[in-house]
Structures are given as structure tokens and as C-alpha cells.
Amino acid sequence: MGHRTQEGAGGVRPRTGGYSLVELMVVMFVIALLIAVAVPTYAGFRNRAFDADTKAELRLALTVERIYHLDNGFFSDSATVLEGMESLLHVNIAGDPAGSIRAVALTVPGTTSVCLYSQSLSGTWWTLYVDNATGTKYGNVAPAPCEASLASGWPGDGWQ
């Protein structure tokens, strides 16, 4: 590698300045391209992690509900009882979880069914509807219409 030179009034002299404008533009273009690829990918990973965490909370709440149901013959409608059974669980009975987005919200439409729902930090709603007759149904709708007629079309083998 040789030294770059410039011709001036006094003849040939070595170039002392940094990079040319074209070289800087190429570097800036490459960096911008890397950012354009990395940021959406990171956001997607982050949202999937939020959703997975919310689904795990719902599964934990369902496990606690099933244990309570086995012991008592019906599902619980008491947040205190459920949280007493599992200290990692935060339950908001029949409330709007928008104020506490990490809460698992719970409604009890009857003694043989329970609806668990939560909104992840990505903004997606996740719902579990459990009926002793039809089993567990998985949905991702807001909680207001969480009832047997709506859950009838939901898959029974997990969230899609």
C-alpha cells in the first residue's frame, strides 16, 4: 500500500486529510442498511417474548384454577384465594386489565367454566376458556365476549 498523493502548485505532495465524501457516504449507507434490518427484527423478538410471558402467566393461572376446582368442585372467583395458592400469580377478578397490563384477569361465567385473559406488553390479548364439558379453548380476543359460544370456534390444541 502506497501513500496517496495530490498535485499542487508546488508539485507532488502526500495527502494528509482523512476520507473522501464518497467513502463516508458508503459507510453511512452500510450502517443505515444494518439498522433498517436489525430494528424490526429486534422489535419482533421483543413482542414474541412479551406474548410468551403472558401465555405462561395464563397457563399458571389455569393450573391454579384446576387445582382449586379439584379440591372444591368449582372454579374460584376470589383473587385472594388464587394468589394465596400461587404467590407468582397476580389476579384481577372481573376487572379491566388495561390499568394493570400484566394482570391476569378472570371471570367465572358458571361453576363449570372459567375464562382467563390477559393483555401482553405487545398489546395482544390472549384468552383461555375452560369448560369441563368441552375442555380448554385458546383464543386471542379482548375479554368482553369471553363465553362458550365465542370459544366454540377456538382451537383446543394451543394458540396459533
C-alpha positions in Angstrom: 0.0 0.0 0.0 1.4 3.3 -1.0 0.7 6.8 0.1 -1.9 8.8 -1.6 -0.5 11.9 -3.3 -2.0 15.2 -4.5 -0.6 17.5 -7.1 -0.5 21.1 -6.1 1.2 24.3 -7.1 4.5 23.1 -5.6 4.5 19.7 -7.2 3.5 16.3 -5.8 2.9 16.2 -2.0 1.5 13.4 0.2 -2.2 13.6 1.0 -2.7 14.4 4.7 -6.6 14.6 5.1 -9.0 11.8 6.1 -11.6 10.1 4.0 -13.3 11.4 0.9 -17.0 12.2 0.9 -17.8 9.2 -1.2 -16.1 6.9 1.3 -18.0 8.4 4.2 -21.3 8.1 2.3 -20.7 4.4 1.6 -20.0 3.8 5.3 -23.2 5.7 6.3 -25.2 3.7 3.8 -24.0 0.4 5.1 -24.8 1.4 8.7 -28.2 2.6 7.7 -28.9 -0.7 5.9 -27.8 -2.7 9.0 -30.1 -0.6 11.2 -33.0 -1.0 8.8 -32.7 -4.8 9.1 -31.9 -5.0 12.8 -34.6 -2.7 14.4 -37.7 -4.6 13.1 -36.1 -7.9 13.9 -35.4 -6.8 17.4 -39.0 -5.5 17.8 -40.4 -8.8 16.6 -38.3 -10.8 19.1 -39.3 -8.5 21.9 -43.0 -8.8 21.1 -42.8 -12.5 20.9 -41.1 -12.6 24.3 -43.9 -10.4 25.8 -46.6 -12.7 24.3 -44.8 -15.9 25.6 -44.6 -14.4 29.1 -48.3 -13.6 29.1 -49.2 -17.1 27.8 -47.1 -18.6 30.6 -49.0 -16.5 33.2 -52.3 -17.7 31.8 -51.2 -21.3 31.9 -50.1 -20.8 35.5 -53.5 -19.2 36.4 -55.2 -22.2 34.7 -53.2 -24.7 36.7 -54.1 -22.9 39.9 -57.8 -22.8 38.9 -57.8 -26.5 38.1 -56.2 -27.4 41.4 -58.8 -25.3 43.2 -61.6 -27.0 41.1 -60.3 -30.5 42.0 -60.3 -29.6 45.7 -63.7 -27.7 45.8 -65.7 -28.9 42.8 -66.0 -25.4 41.3 -63.7 -22.7 40.0 -62.7 -19.9 42.3 -63.9 -16.3 42.0 -61.6 -15.0 44.6 -58.3 -13.3 43.7 -57.1 -13.7 47.3 -57.6 -17.5 47.2 -55.8 -17.9 43.9 -52.9 -15.7 44.8 -52.7 -17.5 48.2 -52.3 -20.8 46.3 -49.6 -19.4 44.0 -47.6 -16.3 45.0 -46.3 -15.6 41.5 -49.8 -15.1 40.2 -51.4 -11.7 40.1 -55.2 -11.9 39.5 -57.6 -9.1 38.7 -61.2 -10.6 39.1 -63.6 -9.3 36.5 -61.6 -6.1 36.1 -60.2 -4.3 33.1 -56.6 -5.3 32.9 -55.7 -2.2 30.9 -54.8 -0.3 34.0 -52.5 -3.2 35.1 -51.5 -4.7 31.9 -49.5 -7.6 33.5 -52.5 -8.8 35.4 -54.3 -12.0 34.5 -58.0 -11.1 34.5 -60.5 -13.7 35.4 -64.3 -14.1 35.1 -66.4 -17.1 36.2 -69.4 -17.4 33.9 -70.6 -20.5 35.8 -69.5 -23.3 38.1 -68.2 -25.5 35.2 -66.3 -22.9 33.2 -63.7 -20.2 33.7 -62.3 -17.6 31.4 -58.8 -16.3 31.8 -57.4 -13.5 29.8 -54.6 -11.0 29.7 -53.1 -8.4 27.5 -49.3 -8.7 26.9 -47.0 -5.8 26.7 -47.0 -6.1 23.0 -50.7 -5.2 23.1 -52.1 -8.6 22.0 -54.9 -10.2 24.0 -54.6 -13.8 25.0 -57.6 -15.8 26.3 -58.1 -19.3 27.8 -61.7 -20.6 28.1 -62.1 -23.8 30.1 -65.3 -25.7 30.3 -65.5 -29.1 31.9 -67.6 -30.4 29.1 -65.7 -29.1 26.1 -62.2 -28.7 27.5 -59.7 -25.9 27.1 -60.0 -23.4 24.2 -57.3 -20.9 23.2 -58.1 -17.5 21.7 -56.6 -14.1 21.2 -59.6 -11.7 21.6 -60.3 -9.0 24.1 -62.1 -10.4 27.1 -65.5 -8.8 26.9 -67.1 -11.6 24.8 -65.4 -14.5 26.6 -68.2 -17.0 26.6 -68.9 -20.5 25.4 -70.5 -19.5 22.1 -67.4 -17.5 21.1 -64.9 -20.0 22.3 -66.6 -22.8 20.3 -64.6 -21.9 17.2 -61.3 -21.5 19.0 -58.6 -24.2 18.7 -58.3 -26.7 21.5 -54.6 -27.5 21.0 -52.9 -24.2 21.7 -52.6 -20.7 20.5 -52.0 -20.4 16.8 
